[in-house]
């Protein structure tokens, strides 16, 4: 038995545009959240940990929206490694820009830890998408 990729129909312009707009809104939301000055919440270790770990799902969602906008297909489909790498590189650049942006916000700081958590979120989402891509077993 041999496994092959199952092709999916291309998305309509409405679906592609929906993901592209969602990506832009999501990105604006990330930059908006990172523009708040430090309000002292991180003094509580639990809130500080939650705040740090929030980077993972936040950038996982961003990577998902970007991947869907770039892929031009809807639903679960096989995506190319090239598209996965492109999505990862773009989200990495955006994560670096977000950290740089935070360095100008009073009371905030840019940290390598936050950047790495962003990369973990993006990479984990792309890995999940790749592993969940459907395959068909041929007789």
Protein Blocks (a to p, Z undefined) as FASTA:
>chain_A
ZZdddddddddfklmmmmmmmmmmmmmmmmmmmmpccehlmmpmklmmmmmmmmmmmmmm
mmmmmmmmmnopghjddddfklmmmmmmmmmmmmmmmmmmmmmpghiacdfklmmmmmmm
mmmmmmmmmmmpccdddZZ
